[in-house]
């Protein structure tokens, strides 16, 4: 039996308006409505030579959307002339089109490129400190792709050498991030916008964007081009769940798009997620901007712990196993992350968060390290279980870095940082051998997921914000809203253990 739609869902999915904005609350069937809209546009509004372009932002989200569309409308709905894909893939197609049209020029005259998720593994790709310069692709006045540097304000991975970056570009290789840099600059060149409009309209009569509040400036520019060219454009998302920091999203600019075109709005306030005595009322109060107080709970009574930052998640219960200690900042942090990875995989079936950054900092090959690191890290965990001093374990971990493939032994940190990393090891020790560990996730990792019972690690400041009522499109307010609406039945506030007297 197929999904039974509500009247609101039917009206939104079958809207006769060309420009549609569907605002979906958590658990309201957002992806279901998006799939219905795709099918409606394909059968009722689109000519047979052109299809529907359905877009989202991650491969997993696109996979779910594709499954819903094909399950509802059949395999042909996912085949050309229609296309279900990520914005990253669409941008690559657009870049290749502009290269073939000679509106942009690649070094050596190339028109087909190898596109990489990141430059990890490429010569020159390394951990860059704050204040250093990071290379990215740019365009000169003639539309030729070049290498440019920008000073960075916080540590991050990237290519710092101009020669290394030029070499990878000249070899016809480019990261998705650099594709975005190129296209953003290309939009300012004469004729590029008109060419992209014609290119979109030649293949598609409609565009459906799922999770539109995750869109960045380039994504929204593409949506505007489609709307200007006369395509049916449907936006699906929720301003309450806009997390600004994710992939450079600019959710406040969605309002500018909605104001610039006559979008018809369809609200989907009914949620199928929330049940029980607490969650329906709590979710409604949050969305109405009412002040709320979240009851205190303990980590033993919830299925997951969610928090704004990793550090706080380590304090709310010894049965909580966060997926990271912190953002990887140095080689010692990288080895701590890999050690944690062995524990999270064994107990939660999940990798540690930031493992790829750890490999980049250590400058080791991820595939080779994955095959060998367990052999060297499991003895470290055994030493930890046996009660070895945390500082000694930290030194052992640095020695093991050479066995994992690092070119040199990680250096000792300053005294305060050494104490902090030793404390990390002691926190991990308390979780070894425990039964029924639950994951600790940041809000960004928890977005899109749901559990029966959720504990949220709230600070006093966050509780103050909740007591005054939340507002959409304010970053901290959206973070709190997403955190508190992951629960189906119950949501409670987790306190640091020393505040609970345990």
C-alpha positions in Angstrom: 0.0 0.0 0.0 1.4 3.4 -0.9 1.8 6.4 1.4 -1.5 8.1 2.3 -1.1 11.9 1.9 -2.8 14.5 4.0 -5.0 17.1 2.3 -2.2 19.8 2.8 0.4 17.5 1.2 -1.8 16.9 -1.8 -2.6 20.6 -2.3 1.1 21.4 -2.2 2.3 18.6 -4.4 -0.3 19.3 -7.0 -0.1 23.1 -7.0 -0.8 24.7 -10.4 1.6 27.6 -9.5 4.8 27.7 -11.5 6.8 28.8 -8.4 6.1 26.9 -5.2 7.6 27.2 -1.7 6.8 24.3 0.6 7.6 24.9 4.2 7.8 21.6 6.1 8.1 21.2 9.8 10.2 18.3 11.3 8.5 15.0 10.6 5.9 16.4 8.2 7.0 14.2 5.3 9.2 16.7 3.5 10.9 14.2 1.3 7.6 12.5 0.6 6.1 15.8 -0.6 9.2 16.5 -2.7 8.9 13.1 -4.4 5.2 13.7 -5.0 5.9 17.1 -6.5 8.5 15.6 -8.9 6.0 13.0 -10.1 3.2 15.6 -10.5 5.4 17.9 -12.6 6.7 15.0 -14.7 3.2 13.7 -15.6 1.1 16.8 -15.6 3.3 19.8 -16.5 6.4 18.7 -18.3 6.8 18.0 -22.1 8.3 14.6 -23.0 11.6 16.0 -24.4 12.4 17.7 -21.1 12.4 16.3 -17.6 12.3 17.3 -13.9 15.6 18.2 -12.2 15.4 17.1 -8.5 18.2 18.4 -6.3 19.5 18.0 -2.8 22.9 18.5 -1.1 24.4 15.2 0.0 24.6 11.8 -1.8 22.7 10.2 1.1 19.9 12.7 0.8 19.7 12.3 -3.0 19.7 8.5 -2.5 16.7 8.8 -0.2 14.9 11.2 -2.6 15.6 8.9 -5.6 14.3 5.9 -3.7 11.1 7.7 -2.8 10.6 9.0 -6.4 11.2 5.6 -8.0 9.1 3.8 -5.4 6.2 6.1 -6.0 6.4 6.7 -9.7 8.5 3.9 -11.2 12.0 3.5 -12.5 11.4 5.8 -15.5 10.9 8.7 -13.2 14.6 8.5 -12.2 15.9 8.2 -15.8 16.6 10.8 -18.4 15.3 13.2 -19.4 14.7 13.7 -15.7 17.6 13.8 -13.3 17.9 13.3 -9.5 21.3 14.5 -8.3 23.3 16.7 -6.0 24.0 20.4 -6.5 27.7 19.4 -6.7 27.0 17.2 -9.7 24.9 19.9 -11.4 27.7 22.4 -10.9 30.2 20.0 -12.5 27.9 19.6 -15.5 27.5 23.3 -15.8 31.3 23.8 -15.7 31.9 21.2 -18.4 29.2 22.9 -20.5 30.9 26.3 -20.2 34.3 24.8 -21.1 32.8 23.1 -24.2 31.2 26.4 -25.2 34.6 28.1 -24.7 33.1 30.6 -22.4 35.6 29.5 -19.8 39.1 28.2 -20.5 41.0 25.5 -18.6 44.8 25.4 -18.6 46.0 23.3 -21.6 42.6 23.7 -23.3 41.0 20.8 -21.4 37.2 20.5 -21.5 36.7 17.3 -19.5 38.0 17.2 -15.9 38.4 14.7 -13.1 36.4 16.1 -10.2 37.5 15.2 -6.6 35.6 15.4 -3.4 38.6 17.1 -1.9 42.3 17.5 -2.7 43.2 14.9 0.0 46.0 12.7 -1.3 47.2 15.4 -3.8 50.7 16.6 -3.5 50.8 19.7 -1.3 47.5 19.0 0.5 48.2 19.4 4.2 47.0 21.0 7.4 47.3 24.8 7.3 47.5 27.0 10.3 45.5 30.1 10.9 47.1 33.1 9.2 48.6 31.1 6.4 47.5 31.2 2.8 45.3 28.6 1.1 45.0 28.2 -2.7 41.8 28.1 -4.6 40.7 28.3 -8.2 39.8 31.6 -9.7 39.2 33.2 -13.1 41.2 36.0 -14.8 39.5 38.6 -17.0 39.6 36.4 -20.1 37.8 33.5 -18.3 41.0 31.4 -17.8 41.1 29.3 -14.7 44.0 30.3 -12.5 45.2 29.7 -8.9 44.7 32.3 -6.2 45.5 32.5 -2.5 43.4 33.6 0.4 44.6 34.1 4.0 42.6 31.8 6.3 41.3 32.8 9.8 41.2 29.3 11.3 43.2 26.1 10.8 42.0 23.9 7.9 43.2 21.4 5.3 44.1 22.6 1.8 46.9 23.3 -0.6 49.2 26.1 0.4 51.7 26.1 -2.5 50.9 27.9 -5.7 53.1 25.4 -7.7 51.3 22.4 -6.3 47.8 23.9 -6.9 48.7 24.9 -10.5 50.0 21.4 -11.1 46.8 19.7 -10.1 44.7 22.1 -12.2 46.9 21.7 -15.2 46.5 17.9 -14.9 42.8 18.4 -15.3 41.9 17.7 -11.7 39.7 19.9 -9.5 37.8 19.7 -6.2 34.1 20.3 -5.9 35.0 23.3 -3.7 37.0 24.8 -6.5 34.3 24.1 -9.0 32.1 26.4 -6.9 34.7 29.1 -6.8 35.0 29.0 -10.6 31.3 29.1 -11.2 30.6 32.0 -8.8 33.2 34.1 -10.6 31.9 33.0 -14.0 28.4 34.3 -13.2 29.9 37.8 -13.4 31.2 37.3 -16.9 29.3 38.6 -19.9 26.9 36.0 -21.4 27.4 33.3 -18.8 24.1 33.7 -17.0 22.2 33.6 -20.3 24.1 30.6 -21.5 23.3 28.7 -18.3 19.7 29.7 -18.5 19.5 28.3 -22.0 21.4 25.1 -21.0 19.0 24.4 -18.1 15.8 25.1 -20.2 17.0 22.9 -23.0 17.0 19.8 -20.7 14.5 20.6 -18.0 11.1 22.2 -17.6 11.0 22.0 -13.8 13.4 22.0 -10.8 12.6 20.7 -7.3 15.1 21.6 -4.5 14.9 19.6 -1.3 16.3 21.1 1.9 16.6 24.5 0.2 17.8 26.2 3.5 21.1 24.2 3.1 21.7 26.1 -0.2 24.7 28.5 -0.6 25.0 31.5 -2.8 25.8 29.5 -5.9 23.0 27.1 -5.4 20.5 29.9 -5.0 21.8 31.7 -8.1 21.1 28.5 -10.1 17.5 28.5 -8.7 17.1 32.1 -9.7 18.3 31.5 -13.2 15.8 28.7 -13.5 13.0 30.9 -12.3 13.9 33.7 -14.6 14.0 31.3 -17.6 10.4 30.1 -16.9 11.1 26.7 -15.4 8.7 25.5 -12.7 10.7 25.8 -9.5 9.7 24.2 -6.2 11.6 24.9 -3.0 11.2 22.5 -0.1 12.6 23.2 3.3 12.3 24.7 6.8 13.8 28.0 7.9 13.7 26.7 11.5 16.2 24.0 10.6 18.7 26.3 8.8 22.2 25.5 10.2 24.4 28.3 8.8 27.7 26.6 9.3 27.0 23.6 7.1 28.9 23.8 3.8 28.7 27.6 3.8 24.9 27.7 3.6 23.3 31.1 3.4 19.7 30.4 4.5 19.0 34.1 5.1 19.3 34.6 1.3 16.5 32.2 0.6 14.2 35.0 1.8 15.7 37.2 -0.9 14.9 34.6 -3.5 11.3 34.3 -2.2 10.9 38.1 -2.2 12.3 38.4 -5.8 9.8 36.0 -7.4 6.0 35.3 -6.9 6.4 32.0 -5.0 3.2 30.5 -3.7 3.7 29.3 -0.1 2.3 26.0 1.3 2.8 25.3 5.0 3.1 21.7 6.2 2.8 22.1 10.0 1.5 18.6 10.8 4.3 16.3 12.1 4.1 12.5 12.0 7.2 12.3 14.2 6.0 13.5 17.6 4.0 11.2 19.9 3.4 10.9 23.6 2.6 13.5 26.2 5.6 15.8 25.7 6.8 16.2 22.2 3.8 17.4 20.3 3.3 20.3 22.7 7.0 21.1 23.0 7.6 21.1 19.2 4.5 23.4 18.7 5.7 25.8 21.4 9.2 26.0 20.0 7.8 26.8 16.5 5.4 29.4 17.9 8.2 31.2 19.6 6.9 30.5 23.1 9.3 30.2 26.1 9.9 26.6 27.2 11.7 24.8 29.9 13.1 21.4 29.1 13.0 18.8 32.0 16.2 17.5 33.4 17.1 13.9 32.6 20.1 11.6 32.8 22.1 10.0 30.1 20.9 6.5 31.2 17.4 7.3 30.2 17.9 8.5 26.6 19.0 6.9 23.3 21.4 9.6 22.2 23.1 12.8 23.6 23.1 15.9 21.4 25.1 19.0 22.0 26.5 22.2 20.4 30.1 21.2 21.0 32.0 17.9 21.5 33.6 18.9 24.8 30.3 19.3 26.6 29.1 15.9 25.4 32.0 14.2 27.3 30.7 15.6 30.6 27.1 14.6 30.6 27.4 10.8 31.4 30.0 8.1 31.3 27.7 6.0 29.1 27.8 8.8 26.4 30.5 8.1 23.7 30.9 11.2 21.6 32.3 10.6 18.1 35.1 13.2 18.5 37.1 14.9 21.2 37.4 18.2 19.3 38.2 19.5 15.8 41.6 17.9 14.9 44.2 20.7 15.3 47.5 18.8 15.3 49.1 15.3 15.0 48.4 14.4 18.6 44.7 15.2 18.1 44.8 13.1 15.0 46.1 10.0 16.8 43.5 10.6 19.6 40.8 10.6 16.9 42.1 7.3 15.4 42.2 5.7 18.8 38.6 6.9 19.5 37.6 5.5 16.1 38.4 2.0 17.2 36.1 2.4 20.2 33.2 4.0 18.4 33.3 1.4 15.6 33.3 -1.5 18.2 30.6 -0.1 20.4 28.4 2.0 18.2 29.1 0.7 14.7 30.1 4.3 13.7 33.4 5.8 12.7 34.8 8.8 14.6 34.0 12.2 13.3 36.9 14.0 11.6 38.9 10.8 10.8 39.7 12.1 7.3 41.1 15.3 8.8 43.2 13.1 11.1 44.7 11.3 8.1 45.4 14.6 6.4 47.2 16.0 9.4 49.3 12.9 9.8 49.9 12.8 6.0 49.2 9.1 5.8 47.3 7.2 3.1 43.8 6.5 4.4 43.3 3.2 2.7 46.6 1.8 3.9 46.1 3.1 7.4 42.7 1.6 7.6 44.2 -1.8 6.9 46.9 -1.6 9.5 46.0 0.9 12.3 43.9 -1.6 14.3 46.9 -3.8 14.8 48.8 -1.0 16.5 45.9 0.8 18.3 44.3 -2.1 20.0 47.4 -2.7 22.2 47.1 1.0 23.2 43.6 0.5 24.3 44.6 -2.6 26.3 47.3 -0.5 28.1 44.6 2.0 28.8 42.3 -0.6 30.3 45.1 -1.9 32.5 45.3 1.5 34.3 48.4 3.1 32.7 48.9 6.7 33.4 47.1 8.9 30.8 50.3 10.9 30.0 52.2 7.6 29.4 49.4 6.4 27.1 49.6 9.7 25.3 53.3 9.1 24.7 52.7 5.6 23.5 50.1 6.9 21.1 52.6 9.3 19.6 55.1 6.4 19.1 52.4 4.3 17.4 51.9 7.2 14.9 55.0 6.1 13.1 53.6 2.5 12.8 50.4 3.9 11.4 52.4 5.6 8.6 53.1 9.2 9.9 56.4 10.6 8.7 57.4 11.7 12.1 56.5 11.4 15.7 53.9 13.9 16.9 55.4 16.7 19.0 54.4 17.3 22.6 52.0 20.2 23.2 52.1 23.0 25.7 51.6 22.1 29.3 47.9 23.1 29.5 47.1 21.3 26.2 49.0 18.2 27.4 46.8 18.1 30.5 43.7 18.5 28.4 44.6 15.6 26.1 45.5 13.4 29.1 42.0 14.2 30.4 40.6 13.0 27.1 42.3 9.7 27.5 40.9 9.3 31.1 37.4 10.1 29.8 37.8 7.4 27.1 39.1 5.0 29.8 35.8 5.3 31.8 33.9 4.1 28.7 36.0 1.1 27.9 34.2 -2.1 28.8 30.9 -0.4 29.6 27.7 -1.9 28.2 25.0 0.1 26.5 27.0 3.1 25.4 25.0 5.7 23.5 26.3 8.0 20.8 27.1 11.7 21.5 26.6 13.8 18.4 26.8 17.5 17.6 23.6 19.1 16.3 25.0 19.1 12.8 25.6 15.4 12.9 22.1 14.8 14.3 20.2 16.9 11.8 17.8 14.7 9.7 17.8 11.9 12.3 15.3 11.0 15.0 15.2 8.8 18.1 12.5 8.0 20.7 14.3 9.6 23.6 16.9 12.4 23.2 19.1 14.1 25.8 20.3 17.6 24.8 23.4 19.0 26.6 22.2 22.5 27.3 24.2 25.4 28.7 22.7 28.0 31.0 22.9 30.5 28.2 21.0 28.1 25.9 18.3 27.5 28.5 18.0 31.3 28.7 17.4 31.5 25.0 14.7 28.8 25.2 13.0 30.6 28.1 12.6 33.7 25.9 11.3 31.8 22.8 13.1 30.9 19.6 13.2 32.8 16.3 13.8 31.2 12.8 17.0 32.0 10.8 19.0 33.0 13.9 21.9 30.6 14.1 21.9 29.7 17.7 18.1 29.5 17.8 18.0 27.1 14.8 20.7 24.9 16.4 18.5 24.6 19.5 15.4 24.0 17.5 17.0 21.2 15.5 18.4 19.6 18.7 15.1 19.6 20.5 13.1 18.2 17.6 15.1 15.0 17.0 13.0 13.2 19.7 9.8 11.3 18.8 8.5 10.8 22.4 10.7 12.6 24.9 13.4 15.3 25.1 15.3 16.1 28.2 18.2 18.4 29.3 21.5 16.8 30.2 23.6 18.4 32.9 27.4 17.9 33.5 27.9 15.1 35.9 29.3 17.3 38.7 26.1 19.4 38.6 24.0 16.2 39.2 26.0 15.1 42.1 27.1 11.8 40.4 
